[in-house]
Amino acid sequence: MRLTVFKKLNMRQQASCLCQQGHFLAERKQDSFRLQLYALGDFYAEIWRVHDQEHILFIHLFQHPAGLVPYLEKITLPEV
């Protein structure tokens, strides 16, 4: 899926799409938040939640690899 198409979905549809079609890469904590990183199509998405809650606050989308820096130590790539 392309970023432009994904942006047209509402947040519930985006979350469902990420869970079903996205590739989970890593999870990290920032202050009182839990962030989950997914790759899908030509972009990355971070799902932001309050720590210990399932309610999604927002989904941050980005394409530039610099957004991956906070995750580099936590990302595990599949074996080839």
DSSP file with accessible surface (Angstrom, degrees, kcal/mol):
  #  RESIDUE AA STRUCTURE BP1 BP2  ACC     N-H-->O    O-->H-N    N-H-->O    O-->H-N    TCO  KAPPA ALPHA  PHI   PSI    X-CA   Y-CA   Z-CA
    1    1 A M              0   0   77      0, 0.0    41,-0.9     0, 0.0     2,-0.2   0.000 360.0 360.0 360.0 143.3    0.0    0.0    0.0
    2    2 A R     >  -     0   0  155     39,-0.2     4,-2.3     1,-0.1     3,-0.4  -0.577 360.0-118.1 -91.0 153.4    1.2    3.5   -0.8
    3    3 A L  H  > S+     0   0   17      1,-0.2     4,-2.5    -2,-0.2     5,-0.2   0.887 112.5  57.1 -57.1 -42.4    1.4    6.3    1.8
    4    4 A T  H  > S+     0   0   91      1,-0.2     4,-0.6     2,-0.2    -1,-0.2   0.886 110.4  44.0 -61.3 -37.0   -1.1    8.4   -0.1
    5    5 A V  H >4 S+     0   0   73     -3,-0.4     3,-1.0     2,-0.2     4,-0.4   0.921 112.1  52.7 -71.8 -44.2   -3.8    5.7    0.0
    6    6 A F  H >< S+     0   0    0     -4,-2.3     3,-1.7     1,-0.3    -2,-0.2   0.891 102.0  59.6 -59.9 -40.2   -3.1    4.9    3.7
    7    7 A K  H 3< S+     0   0  132     -4,-2.5    -1,-0.3     1,-0.3    -2,-0.2   0.753  96.6  62.3 -63.3 -22.9   -3.5    8.5    4.7
    8    8 A K  T << S+     0   0  176     -3,-1.0    -1,-0.3    -4,-0.6    -2,-0.2   0.648  88.3  89.2 -78.7 -13.9   -7.1    8.5    3.4
    9    9 A L  S <  S-     0   0   47     -3,-1.7     2,-0.1    -4,-0.4    -3,-0.0  -0.498  83.9-113.8 -79.9 152.1   -8.1    5.8    5.9
   10   10 A N     >  -     0   0   87     -2,-0.2     4,-2.6     1,-0.1     5,-0.2  -0.338  37.9 -97.2 -77.3 171.2   -9.4    6.7    9.3
   11   11 A M  H  > S+     0   0   75      1,-0.2     4,-2.6     2,-0.2     5,-0.2   0.873 123.7  52.5 -62.2 -38.0   -7.3    5.8   12.3
   12   12 A R  H  > S+     0   0  212      1,-0.2     4,-2.1     2,-0.2    -1,-0.2   0.932 112.4  45.7 -62.9 -43.5   -9.2    2.6   13.1
   13   13 A Q  H  > S+     0   0   94      2,-0.2     4,-2.6     1,-0.2    -2,-0.2   0.888 111.8  52.6 -66.6 -38.9   -8.8    1.4    9.5
   14   14 A Q  H  X S+     0   0   22     -4,-2.6     4,-2.6     2,-0.2    -2,-0.2   0.934 109.6  48.2 -61.7 -46.5   -5.1    2.4    9.6
   15   15 A A  H  X S+     0   0   14     -4,-2.6     4,-2.3     1,-0.2    -2,-0.2   0.924 113.0  48.0 -61.6 -43.0   -4.5    0.4   12.7
   16   16 A S  H  X S+     0   0   52     -4,-2.1     4,-2.2    -5,-0.2     5,-0.3   0.922 111.2  50.7 -63.7 -43.3   -6.2   -2.7   11.3
   17   17 A C  H  X>S+     0   0    9     -4,-2.6     4,-3.2     1,-0.2     5,-0.9   0.910 110.3  49.7 -61.9 -43.1   -4.3   -2.4    8.1
   18   18 A L  H  X5S+     0   0    0     -4,-2.6     4,-1.2     3,-0.2    -1,-0.2   0.918 112.6  46.8 -63.2 -43.6   -1.0   -2.2    9.9
   19   19 A C  H  <5S+     0   0   82     -4,-2.3    -1,-0.2    -5,-0.2    -2,-0.2   0.857 122.2  35.6 -67.3 -34.8   -1.8   -5.3   12.1
   20   20 A Q  H  <5S+     0   0  146     -4,-2.2    -2,-0.2    -5,-0.2    -3,-0.2   0.860 136.7  14.4 -87.7 -39.0   -3.0   -7.3    9.1
   21   21 A Q  H  <5S+     0   0  103     -4,-3.2    -3,-0.2    -5,-0.3    -2,-0.2   0.612 103.1  93.6-114.7 -19.1   -0.6   -6.2    6.3
   22   22 A G  S  <<S-     0   0   15     -4,-1.2     2,-0.7    -5,-0.9    18,-0.2  -0.308  71.2-123.1 -77.4 163.5    2.2   -4.3    8.0
   23   23 A H  E     -A   39   0A 128     16,-2.8    16,-2.0    -2,-0.0     2,-0.2  -0.931  23.8-135.2-108.0 110.7    5.5   -5.8    9.1
   24   24 A F  E     +A   38   0A 105     -2,-0.7    14,-0.2    14,-0.2     3,-0.1  -0.488  30.5 170.8 -66.3 129.0    6.1   -5.3   12.8
   25   25 A L  E     -     0   0A  34     12,-3.1    51,-0.8     1,-0.4     2,-0.3   0.787  50.9 -31.7-108.6 -43.6    9.7   -4.1   13.3
   26   26 A A  E     -A   37   0A   6     11,-1.1    11,-3.2    49,-0.1    -1,-0.4  -0.989  42.1-133.7-169.9 167.6   10.2   -3.1   16.9
   27   27 A E  E     +A   36   0A  72     -2,-0.3     2,-0.3     9,-0.2     9,-0.2  -0.981  24.9 171.1-133.9 145.2    8.7   -1.6   20.0
   28   28 A R  E     -A   35   0A  33      7,-2.5     7,-3.0    -2,-0.3     2,-0.4  -0.957  26.1-124.1-146.9 166.0   10.2    1.1   22.3
   29   29 A K  E     -A   34   0A 136     -2,-0.3     2,-0.4     5,-0.2     5,-0.2  -0.909  18.5-176.9-113.2 142.4    9.2    3.3   25.2
   30   30 A Q  E >   -A   33   0A  69      3,-2.1     3,-2.4    -2,-0.4     2,-0.1  -0.930  64.2 -52.5-139.7 113.4    9.4    7.0   25.3
   31   31 A D  T 3  S-     0   0  150     -2,-0.4    -1,-0.0     1,-0.3     0, 0.0  -0.376 124.1 -18.3  54.4-121.8    8.4    8.7   28.6
   32   32 A S  T 3  S+     0   0   70     -2,-0.1    19,-3.0    -3,-0.1     2,-0.3   0.176 121.2  96.2 -98.9  21.5    5.0    7.3   29.4
   33   33 A F  E <   -AB  30  50A  58     -3,-2.4    -3,-2.1    17,-0.3     2,-0.5  -0.798  60.3-148.1-115.0 151.7    4.3    6.1   25.9
   34   34 A R  E     -AB  29  49A  29     15,-3.2    15,-2.0    -2,-0.3     2,-0.4  -0.979  19.4-165.3-115.4 124.2    4.7    2.8   24.1
   35   35 A L  E     -AB  28  48A   0     -7,-3.0    -7,-2.5    -2,-0.5     2,-0.5  -0.933   6.6-164.2-115.6 134.3    5.5    3.0   20.4
   36   36 A Q  E     -AB  27  47A  27     11,-1.8    11,-2.6    -2,-0.4     2,-0.5  -0.975  12.1-147.3-117.8 130.2    5.3    0.2   17.9
   37   37 A L  E     +AB  26  46A   0    -11,-3.2   -12,-3.1    -2,-0.5   -11,-1.1  -0.835  18.3 177.6-103.3 130.5    7.0    0.5   14.5
   38   38 A Y  E     -AB  24  45A  24      7,-2.7     7,-2.6    -2,-0.5     2,-0.4  -0.945  19.6-146.1-126.1 150.7    5.6   -1.1   11.4
   39   39 A A  E     +AB  23  44A  22    -16,-2.0   -16,-2.8    -2,-0.3     2,-0.3  -0.948  24.9 166.6-112.2 136.3    6.8   -1.1    7.7
   40   40 A L  E >   - B   0  43A  11      3,-2.4     3,-1.7    -2,-0.4   -18,-0.1  -0.913  56.0 -47.2-152.2 121.7    4.1   -1.1    5.0
   41   41 A G  T 3  S-     0   0   62     -2,-0.3   -39,-0.2     1,-0.2    -1,-0.0  -0.304 122.1 -13.5  59.1-122.6    4.6   -0.4    1.3
   42   42 A D  T 3  S+     0   0   49    -41,-0.9     2,-0.3    -3,-0.1    -1,-0.2   0.047 127.1  49.3-103.3  25.5    6.7    2.8    0.9
   43   43 A F  E <   -B   40   0A   3     -3,-1.7    -3,-2.4   -42,-0.2     2,-0.3  -0.944  67.8-123.7-152.9 172.5    6.5    4.1    4.4
   44   44 A Y  E     -BC  39  62A  65     18,-3.2    18,-2.2    -2,-0.3     2,-0.4  -0.882  21.2-158.7-119.1 154.5    6.8    3.4    8.1
   45   45 A A  E     -BC  38  61A   0     -7,-2.6    -7,-2.7    -2,-0.3     2,-0.5  -1.000   6.2-157.5-138.5 136.5    4.2    3.9   10.9
   46   46 A E  E     -BC  37  60A  10     14,-2.9    14,-2.6    -2,-0.4     2,-0.6  -0.965  10.5-151.1-110.8 124.1    4.5    4.3   14.6
   47   47 A I  E     -BC  36  59A   0    -11,-2.6   -11,-1.8    -2,-0.5     2,-0.5  -0.874  15.4-153.8 -93.4 121.7    1.5    3.5   16.7
   48   48 A W  E     +BC  35  58A  30     10,-2.7     9,-2.8    -2,-0.6    10,-1.0  -0.855  21.7 163.9-101.1 127.2    1.5    5.6   19.9
   49   49 A R  E     -BC  34  56A  25    -15,-2.0   -15,-3.2    -2,-0.5     2,-0.3  -0.965  43.8-103.0-133.9 155.0   -0.2    4.4   23.0
   50   50 A V  E >   -B   33   0A  39      5,-0.6     3,-1.9    -2,-0.3   -17,-0.3  -0.582  59.7 -89.6 -71.5 137.1   -0.1    5.3   26.7
   51   51 A H  T 3  S+     0   0   65    -19,-3.0    -1,-0.1     1,-0.3     3,-0.1  -0.210 112.7  13.2 -50.5 134.4    2.0    2.7   28.5
   52   52 A D  T 3  S+     0   0  133      1,-0.2     2,-0.3    -3,-0.1    -1,-0.3   0.644 109.9  99.8  70.7  16.7   -0.1   -0.2   29.7
   53   53 A Q    <   -     0   0  101     -3,-1.9    -1,-0.2     2,-0.1   -19,-0.1  -0.958  60.2-152.8-128.5 153.1   -3.2    0.8   27.6
   54   54 A E        +     0   0  134     -2,-0.3     2,-0.1    -3,-0.1    -1,-0.1   0.624  62.3 110.5 -96.8 -16.5   -4.4   -0.5   24.3
   55   55 A H        -     0   0  124      1,-0.1    -5,-0.6    -5,-0.1     2,-0.5  -0.405  69.0-129.5 -62.7 129.5   -6.1    2.8   23.2
   56   56 A I  E     -C   49   0A  24      1,-0.2    -7,-0.2    -7,-0.1     3,-0.1  -0.708  19.9-170.8 -84.5 126.0   -4.3    4.3   20.2
   57   57 A L  E     -     0   0A  65     -9,-2.8     2,-0.3    -2,-0.5    -1,-0.2   0.916  65.6 -38.1 -78.2 -49.5   -3.5    8.0   20.7
   58   58 A F  E     -C   48   0A  92    -10,-1.0   -10,-2.7   -47,-0.0     2,-0.5  -0.975  49.0-118.7-166.5 168.5   -2.3    8.5   17.1
   59   59 A I  E     -C   47   0A  21     -2,-0.3     2,-0.5   -12,-0.2   -12,-0.2  -0.985  23.5-154.1-121.3 119.0   -0.3    7.0   14.3
   60   60 A H  E     -C   46   0A  81    -14,-2.6   -14,-2.9    -2,-0.5     2,-0.4  -0.836  11.7-161.5 -95.3 127.2    2.8    8.8   13.1
   61   61 A L  E     +C   45   0A  38     -2,-0.5     2,-0.3   -16,-0.2   -16,-0.2  -0.852  16.7 159.7-110.5 142.6    3.8    8.2    9.5
   62   62 A F  E     -C   44   0A  23    -18,-2.2   -18,-3.2    -2,-0.4    -2,-0.0  -0.989  28.9-168.7-156.2 159.3    7.1    8.8    7.9
   63   63 A Q        +     0   0   97     -2,-0.3    -1,-0.1   -20,-0.2   -18,-0.0   0.585  61.6  97.3-119.6 -23.2    9.2    7.8    4.9
   64   64 A H  S >  S-     0   0  133      1,-0.1     3,-2.0   -20,-0.1     4,-0.2  -0.517  72.2-133.7 -76.3 132.9   12.7    9.1    5.7
   65   65 A P  G >  S+     0   0   85      0, 0.0     3,-2.2     0, 0.0     4,-0.4   0.721  97.5  79.2 -59.2 -19.8   15.1    6.6    7.2
   66   66 A A  G >  S+     0   0   58      1,-0.3     3,-1.4     2,-0.2    -2,-0.0   0.817  81.6  67.4 -60.0 -26.2   16.1    9.1    9.9
   67   67 A G  G <  S+     0   0   26     -3,-2.0    -1,-0.3     1,-0.3     4,-0.1   0.672  91.6  62.5 -67.3 -14.0   12.9    8.2   11.7
   68   68 A L  G X> S+     0   0   24     -3,-2.2     3,-2.2    -4,-0.2     4,-0.8   0.633  74.8  94.3 -84.1 -14.9   14.3    4.7   12.3
   69   69 A V  G X4 S+     0   0   93     -3,-1.4     3,-1.3    -4,-0.4     4,-0.4   0.876  80.0  54.1 -51.0 -46.3   17.2    5.9   14.4
   70   70 A P  G 34 S+     0   0   66      0, 0.0    -1,-0.3     0, 0.0     3,-0.1   0.712 114.3  44.4 -63.6 -13.8   15.5    5.5   17.8
   71   71 A Y  G X> S+     0   0    0     -3,-2.2     3,-2.0     1,-0.1     4,-1.7   0.516  79.1 103.0-103.6  -8.9   14.8    1.8   16.9
   72   72 A L  T << S+     0   0  110     -3,-1.3    -1,-0.1    -4,-0.8     3,-0.1   0.826  83.4  47.7 -54.0 -37.4   18.1    0.7   15.4
   73   73 A E  T 34 S+     0   0  195     -4,-0.4    -1,-0.3     1,-0.2    -2,-0.1   0.728 117.3  43.9 -75.4 -17.2   19.2   -1.3   18.5
   74   74 A K  T <4 S+     0   0  114     -3,-2.0     2,-0.3    -4,-0.1    -2,-0.2   0.628  85.6 102.4-104.1 -16.9   15.8   -3.0   18.7
   75   75 A I     <  -     0   0   37     -4,-1.7     2,-0.5    -3,-0.1   -49,-0.1  -0.543  50.5-166.6 -74.0 128.7   15.0   -3.9   15.1
   76   76 A T        -     0   0  117    -51,-0.8    -3,-0.0    -2,-0.3    -2,-0.0  -0.979   8.7-148.5-115.9 125.4   15.6   -7.6   14.3
   77   77 A L        -     0   0  139     -2,-0.5     3,-0.1     1,-0.1   -52,-0.0  -0.664  26.3-102.9 -91.1 146.6   15.7   -8.5   10.6
   78   78 A P        -     0   0  110      0, 0.0     2,-0.1     0, 0.0    -1,-0.1  -0.338  40.8-103.6 -66.7 149.4   14.6  -12.0    9.5
   79   79 A E              0   0  195      1,-0.1     0, 0.0    -2,-0.0     0, 0.0  -0.476 360.0 360.0 -72.2 144.8   17.2  -14.5    8.7
   80   80 A V              0   0  194     -2,-0.1    -1,-0.1    -3,-0.1    -3,-0.0  -0.692 360.0 360.0 -97.5 360.0   17.8  -15.1    5.0
